[in-house]
Amino acid sequence: MSKLRSNKAIRAGAQRLRRTAVLCAATVLVSATSVMAAFPEKPIRMIIPYSPGGATDVVMRVWVNKLPEILGQQVVVDNRAGAGSLIGTEIAAKSPADGYTLLGSGTPLVIVPNLYKKVPYEPLKDFAPIMQVGSQPYALTIHPSLGVKSVKELIDLAKSRPGKIDFASSGNGGAQHLFMAMFVSMAKVNMVHVPYRGSGQARADLLGGQVKVGCLGISSILHHHKAGQLRMIALTSAKRSPDLPDIPAIGETVPGYEASLWSGVLAPSGTPPAVIAFLNREIKKVLQRSDVQKGFKGLGTDIVSTDPKAFAEMLKQEYKKWGDVVRSIKLRLG
């Protein structure tokens, strides 16, 4: 009898556990459903940690300005530039994880933490990736007076004149600097870095011939290339652009080279998965619009439109890649 009572007790306990599990699952489902039925109830703030008019800011606004039409709520762009994107990114990382504060960031998100000893956030832990939205290659650009027309010719010239050819960038640790630093390292050449205060100054001196080489945004120099004032000899992307089929990728001459200025959306870590999935789905709808696609094309940017998992994996790879580059050139900014 005692054994029978024991078996009944065990079965009863198992039934109670099953009922509890079902109730818990139902509660979670109802909670998630109620959250999504109401979201968004108020305006969403999109923090962009760069100055208005910068490469990432311009790309983000192409689609962010259309998002309210899909969500039925205002999306306020909040530019919080400063300290190489540290200020705005920290604000986003420490915001409530409710989906109402998002971070519109780019390649510096994984570059900057490798440059400074102390950073007030961890890019791979303090954010929940929503999606990558775009990828823009830069162009390896030379002043015509240098007399080279290909990557191979540039490498050969640099090897014959070590330390005599300079390259411009928008500043120490920026994408322009590191894209070139990786090229210099992989091509095994010795070139001199000339940092400027911003891409505008770097472009101006490249146009004037004061410096001979630079790695600049396509949209900012395409008309100079067509006018013969500058010469784009290669793109930093993994393959040629269908919009510029005559310009090779650096990787065709330097195997394995690939660098791009990507843009994407993240939320503070802890944001409900249902909110992340919802935003991913709605942003994808915006990116499918013909006017948005036309806007991206005009900026020389490819629409990527990934899911959260793929974006998270890409961030890990980018963080390691640029960390390796920073360490290889022994660069520390603070």
N, C-alpha and C positions, 0 to 999 in steps of 0.2 A: 504493500500500500504506500509506503513511504517513497518507493521508487516511482510509482505512478504519479503521486502528488508532485514529485520533483520534476518529472517530464512535463506535467501540465504547467507548472510554474515557469519552466524554461520557454514553453510555447507561448505562454501569456506575455512573458517579458519580451520575446521576439516580436510579437504582434504590436506591443506598445512602442517598441523602437521603430517599427515600420511606420506606424501611424504618426509618430513624432517626426520622422524624416519627411513623410509626405506633407505634413503641416508646415514644416520649415521651408520645404521647396516651394510650396504654394505661397507662403508669406513673401519669400524672395521674389517670386514671379509677380505677385500683385504689387509689391513695392516698386519693382523695376518698371512695371506697366504704368503705374500711377505717376512715376517720375517722368517717363517719356510722354505720357498724355499731356503733361503740363509744360514740358520743355520745348522751346524757351519761353519763359513767362515775362522776361524783361530783356533789355538790350544786352548784347554781348560785347565785351571789350577785347579787341585784338591788339596786344602789345607788340610793337615792332621795334626792336632795340637798335635801330639805325636811324640816321637822319632822313627827313623827307627828301625824295628825289634820288636816293641811293639805289643801287641795282636791285637789291632784295625788296626794298620798299616799293619800287615801281612795279615789279612783277606781282607782288602781293595785292596791290590795289586793283590790278586788272580784274581779279575775280572777287576779292573781298567786297568791292563796291556793288557787286551783283547779288551777293549772298542774302541781303534782306528780302529780296523778291522771293527767295525760296523759303526762308525761315519765317517770314512774317514778323520779324523783329529787327530793330536797328542793330547794326554792327559798327561800333565806334573804333576807328583806328587811333591808337595812342602811341605816337613815336616817343620812345624813351632812349635816346642815344646817349653815348658816353662810355668812356673806359673800354673801348673796343667791343661794345655790346654787353658788358658786364652789368651795367646798371639796370637796363630794361629786363634782361634775362633773370636777374635776381628778384625783381619785383614780381615777375610772372611765377617763378618757382615758389614764392612764399604767399601766393594768392590762394583764396579758398578753392578747393578741388571740387567745384560744382558745375563746371562747364561754361561758366559765365565770364571767365578770364582765360584767354588763349594766348599762345605765343606764336607769332609769325616770324620764323627765324630762317637761317641759312647756314652755309658752310662755317662761318665763324663760331657757331655754337660748339663745334667739336675742335676747332683750332685754338680758340682763346684759352680754354682751361689747360692746354698744354704749354702755354706761354708764361703763365704766372704761377708762382709758388703757392699762393693762397687764392682760392676762388670760392665765393660764397654759395656755390651750388655744385651739384654733380650732374652733368648733362644726361648721363645714362641711368640715373636713379631718381632724380627729382622731377622728371617729366614723363608723362604718358604720351607716346607718339600717336598721332591721329593719322597723318599721311604726308608723304612727300607729294608736292604738287608740280614742281618744275625742275629743270636742269638746264643750265646755260654754260656752254663752253666759253673759254676765253680764246683770244687769238694771239699766237706768237707773232709779234709785229716788229718790223725793222724799218729804219729810215733808209730810203733808197741810196743814200750816199755810201752806205756800208758795202754795197755792191754784191749782196748775196740774194739768191732767189729761192732757196730751199733750205730745209732743216740740215741736210747733209753739208751744204756749203757753209752754213753758219757754224756747225760743229768743227769742220775742217779749219775754218778761219780762226775760231777761238783756240783751237789746239796749236795753231801756228803762232798765235799772239797771246799766250797765257797772261791773264791779269791786265790786258790792255783794252778789252771790250767791256763796256759798262751796260747795265740794264736798269731801267727805271721801275719804280713801284709806288703805290699809293702810301706806303709806310711800312715800317718794320712789323712783321708778323701778320700782315694782311694777306688776302688771297693772292693778289698779284705777286707779292714777294715769294710766298711759299710755292706757288705754281712754277715760278721761275727757278726757285731753289731746288725743287725736285727735278726739273729739267737739267740743270747744271750738274746735279749729282749723278743722275742716271746716264747723262751723255759723257760724263767724266771730263768736263772742261772747267777752266778757271775763268770766271767772269766776275766783274765788280758790281755789287749792289749799290744803287743810288736811291735812297728812300726820299719820298716827297711827302708833303702834308696834303694828301688827297689825290685822287685819280686825275682831277682836272689839271693840276700842276704837272703831274707826270706826263700826261698826254701832250700838254703844251710844249714841254721841252723835247719830247720825242719828235713832235712836228717840226720844231725848230732845229733839230739835229744836234742839240747839246748832249743828248744821250742817243744811243743807236738802236737799242733793243728794249722791248717791253712786252708784257703779257697783259693785254687789256680786253675789256668787254667789247664784244662784236658790235653791238648797237652804237657804241660811242665812236667807233673808228671806221665803220663800213664806208661811209661817204668819203672819208679821206683816202681809203684804199682805192675806191673807184676813180677818184680824182688823181691818183698817182702820187699823192703827197706822202703816203705811208704804204707799206707792203705787208699784207697778212700772208705769211708763208706757211702757216699750219694752225690747226685748231687743237685745243687741249683735250677734246672729247676722245672716246675710244674708237670712234669711226667717223667718217665724213658726214657732214650735214647735207641732207637732201636739198636744202636751200642754197648751199654753197658747194656744189659737187666738185668744183675745180680746185678747192683748197684741201690738201691732205690733212690727216690727223698726225700729230707728233708721233703716235705709236707706230706708224708705218715705218719710221726711221729709228725710233728708240722703243724697242719692244717692251710692252708692259706699262708704258706711260699713259696715265689717264687722270684728268683733274677737271672738275666742273664746279660751278657755283650753283649749288642746289638750294631750293627753298621748300619749306614745309611748315606744317602746323602741329603744335603740341599743346597739351594741357598739363596743369600741375599733377604730379603723381598722386594717385588716390581718387582721381575723377572716376565716377561710375562707368564700368565697361559699356553699359547701355547708352550712355551719353556719348562716349567715344565712337561707338558703332554708328549712332545716329548722325553725328557730325561728319564722319567719314562718308557716309552715304549721301548726305545732302551736298557736301562740297563736290563730290564726284558729279552730281547733277549740274552744278554750276560750270564745272570744267568742260562739260559736253556742249555748252552753248557755243554757237558759231561766232558770236561777237567776242567771247572770251578767247577762243582758239585763235582768232585773227589777231587779238591783242598780244598773245604770247608769241605768235610768229613774228610780229613786228618788232619784238624785242630780242629776237634770236634765241628764244627759249622754248624747249620742248616740254610739253605737258607729260607728267609721269603718272600721277594718280594711283598711288599704291594703297595697300591695306595697312593697318597698324603694325602687324607682325613684320611685314617686309620692310617697313620704314625703320622699325626698331633694329632689325638686323643690319640695315644699311648704316645706321648711326654708329653701331659698334665697329663696323669695318672702317668708316671714315675717321672715327676717333683714334683708332690704332694707326692708320696710315699717316695722318697729319702729326700725330705724336712722334712717329718715327722720323719724319722729315725735320721737325723742330729739334729733336735730339741730335740728328745728324749734323745740323749746322750750329749746334750749341747756342741756341737763341733763348734768352730769358729776358722778360720785360719787367719783372718785379717780383 
